[in-house]
């Protein structure tokens, strides 16, 4: 497990490269898990070795590489799973999309305990207060989770480039509108924690991600 700072730890899944984040409350030794990927054994081991007690699972969207072991963690620790209702269909088709992607893996499809329904929502549990923003485009239910100056962006926004094409296909026009809104809405000193690849400050992404600049200006 890689430590970003005392509040954020990251596990990089290897079966299908993606980032799983642990948002940590040091005082209570608790954590919220964001986007549990396909590496079930790795994630289970990291949770148990960390000494942290998970209190909830959040999925930025319903693609298989972001919910891969949500059901296993949910059952193991008896904790709720949250995501946006607009991605339910994608979530329930996770194993189909794994086959389409020719990935020899099967998951237990999780059933959400709570569905976000609005453009903007809130998640509150224990000492965790997280703002939830639905930014459609990569998928209709794609969300950003904001905690203090941390932005968990899933597959909406990256340090470099625009990410891989999703299945089903992205709505490029919606994605462009969402990214433009994100750039205007959040401050440059927010730390972007994407679903894949390295993290970076939003101001640096705006300045240095040339593919992104070209995408939103055309």
C-alpha positions in Angstrom: 0.0 0.0 0.0 1.4 3.4 -1.1 0.9 6.4 1.2 0.1 9.7 -0.4 -0.2 11.4 2.9 -1.5 10.5 6.4 -5.1 10.7 5.1 -4.8 8.8 1.8 -3.4 5.4 0.9 -3.5 3.8 -2.5 -3.4 0.2 -3.7 -2.6 -0.3 -7.4 -4.6 -3.3 -8.8 -2.7 -5.5 -11.1 -5.3 -7.8 -12.7 -6.6 -4.7 -14.5 -4.6 -1.7 -13.7 -6.7 0.7 -11.5 -6.4 2.6 -8.3 -8.1 1.7 -5.0 -8.0 4.5 -2.4 -8.3 4.4 1.4 -9.6 7.7 2.9 -8.4 7.5 6.5 -9.7 8.9 9.8 -6.5 8.5 11.9 -8.3 9.4 15.1 -10.7 6.5 14.9 -8.5 4.2 12.7 -11.3 3.9 10.2 -11.4 4.2 6.5 -13.7 4.6 3.5 -12.6 2.5 0.5 -13.0 4.1 -2.9 -13.2 2.0 -6.1 -12.2 -1.5 -5.0 -10.7 -3.1 -8.1 -10.2 -6.7 -9.2 -7.3 -7.7 -7.0 -9.4 -9.2 -4.2 -6.6 -11.0 -2.3 -4.3 -8.0 -2.4 -7.0 -5.6 -1.1 -8.1 -8.0 1.6 -4.5 -8.4 2.8 -3.9 -4.7 2.8 -7.0 -3.9 4.7 -6.2 -6.4 7.4 -2.5 -5.5 7.7 -3.2 -1.8 7.8 -5.2 -2.1 11.1 -7.8 0.2 9.7 -11.5 -0.6 10.0 -13.5 0.0 6.8 -16.9 1.7 7.3 -18.1 2.1 3.7 -17.3 1.5 0.1 -17.8 4.2 -2.5 -17.7 3.6 -6.3 -17.0 6.5 -8.6 -18.9 4.5 -11.3 -20.1 1.0 -12.1 -17.3 -0.4 -14.4 -15.9 -3.7 -13.4 -12.4 -2.4 -12.5 -13.9 0.0 -9.9 -16.4 -2.4 -8.2 -14.5 -5.7 -8.7 -14.3 -6.8 -5.1 -16.9 -4.5 -3.6 -19.2 -7.4 -2.8 -16.4 -9.4 -1.1 -15.3 -6.5 1.1 -18.9 -5.5 1.9 -19.7 -9.0 3.2 -16.4 -9.5 4.9 -16.6 -6.3 7.0 -20.5 -5.9 7.0 -20.3 -2.4 5.6 -22.5 -0.6 3.1 -21.8 0.0 -0.6 -22.7 3.4 -2.3 -22.8 4.4 -5.9 -25.0 6.5 -8.3 -28.2 5.0 -9.5 -27.5 5.9 -13.2 -24.8 3.2 -13.3 -26.9 0.3 -12.0 -27.2 -1.2 -15.5 -23.4 -1.1 -16.1 -22.8 -2.5 -12.6 -25.1 -5.5 -13.3 -23.4 -6.1 -16.6 -19.9 -6.2 -15.1 -19.2 -9.9 -15.9 -20.4 -9.4 -19.5 -18.0 -6.5 -20.0 -15.2 -8.5 -18.5 -15.8 -11.1 -21.2 -16.0 -8.5 -23.9 -12.6 -7.1 -22.7 -11.3 -10.7 -22.8 -10.3 -10.7 -19.2 -10.3 -14.1 -17.6 -11.9 -13.1 -14.4 -15.4 -13.2 -12.8 -16.7 -11.1 -9.9 -19.6 -11.3 -7.5 -21.7 -8.4 -8.6 -22.5 -6.2 -5.6 -25.9 -4.8 -4.9 -25.7 -1.2 -3.6 -27.0 -0.5 -0.2 -27.5 3.1 -1.1 -27.9 4.9 -4.4 -27.0 8.5 -5.0 -29.7 10.1 -7.1 -28.9 13.7 -7.6 -26.5 16.0 -9.4 -25.1 16.8 -6.0 -25.3 14.7 -2.8 -23.6 14.1 0.5 -22.1 11.1 2.2 -21.8 11.2 6.0 -20.6 8.4 8.2 -18.7 8.7 11.5 -16.2 11.5 11.0 -16.3 11.3 7.2 -18.1 14.1 5.4 -17.9 13.7 1.6 -19.4 15.8 -1.2 -20.8 13.8 -4.1 -21.0 15.3 -7.6 -22.5 13.5 -10.6 -20.5 14.3 -13.7 -21.8 12.2 -16.6 -19.9 11.4 -19.8 -17.5 8.5 -19.1 -20.7 6.9 -17.8 -24.0 8.4 -16.9 -23.5 7.7 -13.2 -19.9 8.8 -13.0 -19.2 10.8 -9.8 -16.5 12.8 -8.2 -16.1 12.4 -4.4 -14.7 15.5 -2.6 -13.2 15.3 0.9 -11.4 18.5 2.0 -9.1 19.2 -0.9 -9.1 15.6 -2.2 -11.0 14.8 -5.5 -11.6 11.2 -6.3 -12.3 11.5 -10.0 -12.6 7.9 -11.2 -12.3 7.9 -15.0 -13.4 11.4 -15.6 -10.1 13.3 -15.1 -6.5 12.2 -15.2 -3.1 13.7 -14.8 -2.1 12.7 -18.3 -4.3 12.2 -21.3 -8.0 11.3 -21.4 -8.0 7.7 -20.4 -9.3 4.6 -22.2 -12.6 4.4 -24.1 -15.2 2.9 -21.8 -17.7 0.1 -22.4 -20.3 1.1 -23.3 -18.9 4.0 -25.2 -18.5 7.4 -23.5 -20.7 10.3 -24.4 -17.9 12.7 -25.5 -20.0 15.8 -25.5 -21.3 15.2 -21.9 -17.7 14.3 -20.8 -16.4 17.6 -22.2 -19.2 19.6 -20.5 -18.4 17.8 -17.2 -14.7 18.4 -17.4 -15.3 22.1 -18.2 -17.5 22.3 -15.1 -15.0 20.5 -12.9 -12.2 22.9 -14.0 -14.3 26.0 -13.2 -15.9 24.6 -10.0 -12.9 23.3 -8.0 -9.8 25.1 -6.9 -6.3 24.5 -8.4 -5.0 23.2 -5.1 -7.3 20.2 -5.1 -5.4 16.9 -5.3 -6.9 14.8 -8.2 -6.9 11.1 -7.3 -7.9 9.3 -10.6 -9.0 5.8 -11.2 -5.9 5.0 -13.1 -2.3 6.4 -13.2 -0.6 9.0 -11.1 -2.2 11.8 -9.0 -1.7 15.5 -9.5 -3.0 18.9 -8.4 -5.9 20.2 -10.5 -3.9 23.4 -11.4 -1.0 21.3 -12.8 -3.5 19.2 -14.8 -5.1 22.3 -16.3 -1.6 23.6 -17.2 0.2 20.5 -18.4 -2.3 18.0 -19.7 -2.2 19.0 -23.4 -4.6 16.3 -24.6 -7.2 17.5 -22.1 -6.7 21.1 -23.1 -7.2 20.2 -26.7 -10.3 18.0 -26.0 -12.2 20.7 -24.1 -11.2 23.6 -26.5 -12.4 21.8 -29.7 
